[in-house]
Amino acid sequence: DSESEQKKVAILRAIGPDSSLYVRQMQAILYNFHERAARVRAFCIMYQQLLDRNLVFSAVYDQMSSEEQNSIKVFLGQMFSIDPENPTGHYRLDLGEGKARTTALKLHELSNNEKFERMSAKKADTSQYGGFEQWRNVTLNGEPIAYHSKWRIPTEGILEFDYVTTRRIGAKLAPIGKEGLDQLIILFPSSPSEVDRADTFECFSKIKMYLIRYRCAFTCQQVKEHILSRLPESAFLWRTETICLLFGRIIDLENFYLDIVEKQEAMTKQAVLSRLGWLNIWNPLYADIYYELDLAIRDERLMAIALVKLAIREPGENWIDETYNGQGFELPATWTQEVPFKGKLTLEYFTEEGAMSIALRKELIGTTLLDIEDGRGWFDDWVDKAKAIRRAKLAADQRELVTAGTDFVVPDEGEDKKESGSEKGSERGGDMDRLHEAGEESSSSRRSMSPA
């Protein structure tokens, strides 16, 4: 009877937060519910605890009536389309509303789980606030807060943040096939008029459900050539949301910046960098790019430290057109001891032919989300790829200078500049020499203090 059904729902609700289960167990439990309202409540309670959520749709959800399905969507709200394997996204939650606060609590729980996994595996802390947190850019009622794992979620207020998963589920899966990709891309608008007509929230909910249902993974080439190419360049929100949504499902993360982020126009690129974070997408083998860094933000300061290390180790004039707080400046030797904790830094990093320190860049990979030991053997291939990109850029620069009537010679590939360090840039060679000397003295000092 109805009272018996409600008692069973109450039992599920009591044990739900501390339990997890598989779809086959969910099916067995739902068999004992006969009233529609009770079945819906039971489904919603167990849905949030499923270990194999991608299987629930064909096994359970698709077998339910349309009324039950609609009730489930209403009851769960945003929780329905959150993928525990890949909850990366932007969230704006009214904590005074029960479903929204439940969503915040679930994302808080997922972040703590990821934190524990990453710390246990002794992986790098790529977070914005430190402490291996997955939340970024957190504000409460418009005021920034430094999120941490012991923070108590308030019962009221507007909470807004970006969640970035550090789980690399994509690396464990095969890339989506042509048929699956064809079914997915039709969910995206392909023209400015379609973008204007589309209900963005509803469209992305469908895309998220497709990704959960079929547990998709993608190569960067697939995302670039089949999905982003479909979206108009002017569709800033769509492009940003799509890149962030698919980030956690990328197989070849080492190509993410080169193939996807770098190809975006400035506003989309900056939004993606802010939401995902430099240390989650940077490949040190592809360091010769433009940087805008806020040293008051932890992970961006760590990026600056990495670039200082590269400038010390790799010969040549590595920092080009650098500015600090909007003023032109030259990298000072004092930064080899400590990079400031505030200020805005911009620069273009440049590596001379034959000057790349593979050992240091491999070391710096260990400070990012990239994993050399993920079983795909990508590192050696990328070393060759990085050298080829470097040669192609130098050749392109040569062609431009020849066109402009300036003599320019691309150094031979075998030329070894790492030992000599003699060509430091015509305008500030002495400054770069002193910087390298400061770095060597600092390293020597650290070695002398190390126990034998």
Secondary structure, DSSP 8 states (H G I E B T S, - for coil): -HHHHHHHHHHHHHHGGG--B-HHHHHHHHTT--SHHHHHHHHHHHHTTBSSGGGHHHHTGGGS-HHHHHHHHHHHGGGGG--TT---EEEEEETTSHHHHHHHHHHHHHHHHHHHHHHHTT-----SSSTT--EEEEEETTEE----TT----SSSEEEEEE-----GGGGS----HHHHHHHHTTS--SHHHHHHS-HHHHHHHHHHHHHHHT--B-HHHIIIIIGGGS-TT-HHHHHHHHHHHHTTBS-GGGHHHHTGGGS-HHHHHHHHHHH-HHHH--GGG--SEEEEETTSHHHHHHHHHHHHHHHHS-S--EEEEEETTEE----GGGGT---SS-EEEEEE---TT---HHHHHHHHTTSS--TTSSS-HHHHHHHHHHHHHHHHHHHHHHHHHHTT-------TT---TTT-----TTTHHHHHHHHHHHHHHHHHHHHHS--
